[in-house]
Amino acid sequence: MPPPIILLRHGQSQWNLENRFTGWVDIDLSPNGHEEARRAGVLLNDRGFQFDVAYTSVLKRAIRTCCIVLDTLDQMWIPVIKDWRLNERHYGALAGLNKTETALKYGEAQVLRWRRSYDVRPDSIGRDSAHWEGHDPRYAHVDPRLLPQTECLADTVARVEPFWQNEIVPQLRAGRRILIAAHGNSLRALIKVLENMSNKEVIDLNIPTAQPISLEFDDQCKLKARRYLADPTEIEAAMAAVANQGKAQRP
C-alpha cells in the first residue's frame, strides 16, 4: 500500500496578514508564517513523518515553508522539485486588493464568487502589465500561451490534474514518501480531483495555512482518507478564519 502524502498550504504570507488577494504575486511569509511552518515541521516530526521527495511551487512563500519544514525535520538534503503548475490560482486584476475593502465595494456575494466559485474569473491583466509573468525569468521555459492573465478554480484544476497524474502518481506507485507544499487553491484543486467533489461542494473547502493534511491511498492509488494532523478544534477555528477573509467587516 502506498505511503500517505502530506499536503501543506504555506504559512501565513505578508499579504495573508494584510488580507489581500495574492495569486501569483511573489509575496514572502510573515514572521507568524515562519513560526507556523516551524510548528508544522514539529508536528510532522512528532508523528514520525519522513520524506523522500518534496514538491512545491515557484513562489517563495511555498518554497520557504517547504524549506523550514524540511529543516525542522533535518531533511533539507532530499530533492525539492519546484513547478509553476503548483502555483496559487492567478487572481488577475484582483491581486493586491484588500478582500474586506473589495467586499465593501462589490458585496460579499461577488467576492465569494471570485474567491470560491469554480468557473468565475476576475478581470484579467494585460500582457503589457508589469505583473504578467511572461516578463519573469522563472517562467522563461513555459510557453507564454500557458501563462494566465487571470484564472478560476477550473483553470487551476486544468494544470494541477495532469501534474498529479504525470509527476506525483508514479512517485506514489514507487512507494516514495511525498510532501507537497503549495497554496490554498492549488491544493483545493487537487483535493477536488482526488475526491471527485462537485463544483458546489468545493466552494466550502477552506484550507488553513501550515496545517498538514494526510492523504491515504489504496493499492490503486485511489484516495481512501483525508485528515488533518492537528487537533480538530484548532482546525475548525483556522477554517473559519479562512472563510471570513472575504467578508465586509462593518462597524
Secondary structure, DSSP 8 states (H G I E B T S, - for coil): ----EEEEE---BHHHHTTB--TTS---B-HHHHHHHHHHHHHHHHTT---SEEEE-SSHHHHHHHHHHHHHTT-TTS-EEE-GGGS----GGGTT-BHHHHHHHH-HHHHHHHHH-SS-------TTSTT-GGG-GGGTTS-GGGS-SS--HHHHHHHHHHHIIIIIHHHHHTT--EEEEE-HHHHHHHHHHHHT--TTGGGG----TT--EEEEE-TTS-EEEEEESS-HHHHHHHHHHHHGGGS----
